[in-house]
Every structure is written in C-alpha cells, then in structure tokens.
C-alpha cells in the first residue's frame, strides 16, 4: 500500500483499519482522547509519506507511549 498526499477511499479504509486494530490491541476504547491523538499522528505520518502499515504501527507505538493527556497516562 502506497500512502502519499490525499487519501483515496481505499487508503482511508486501510488507515482506519490500522487505527482500529492498533487501538483494540492497546485497549483504547471508543472516544478515549488517546484515540483522537493517535488518529492525528497517523494522518501526519501518512501526509509525510510513510507508506508501510508496519512503519505506521511502530511510529504509533512511540506516540502512544509518550502521550499524556493533561499529565496523565491514557
């Protein structure tokens, strides 16, 4: 899957699956603020040309680990 520029319908579905799977594995449910934060990071990765789902997941690992809403862990 090549992810560059604007996401088409297929790419957007793939990005959504990556986010959904990632959040499920991390125990991030529903409207948790961490999910929105990870979604923004995922879009930033996509926009910068990251084109491998595995690379996206690894980058999200660093984001999830370091993210603290209002000084607390997700």
C-alpha positions, 0 to 999 in steps of 0.5 A, a space after each residue: 500500500 502506497 500512502 502519499 498526499 490525499 487519501 483515496 477511499 481505499 487508503 482511508 479504509 486501510 488507515 482506519 483499519 490500522 487505527 482500529 486494530 492498533 487501538 483494540 490491541 492497546 485497549 483504547 476504547 471508543 472516544 478515549 482522547 488517546 484515540 483522537 491523538 493517535 488518529 492525528 499522528 497517523 494522518 501526519 505520518 501518512 501526509 509525510 509519506 510513510 507508506 508501510 502499515 508496519 512503519 505506521 504501527 511502530 511510529 504509533 507505538 512511540 506516540 502512544 507511549 509518550 502521550 499524556 493527556 493533561 499529565 496523565 497516562 491514557 
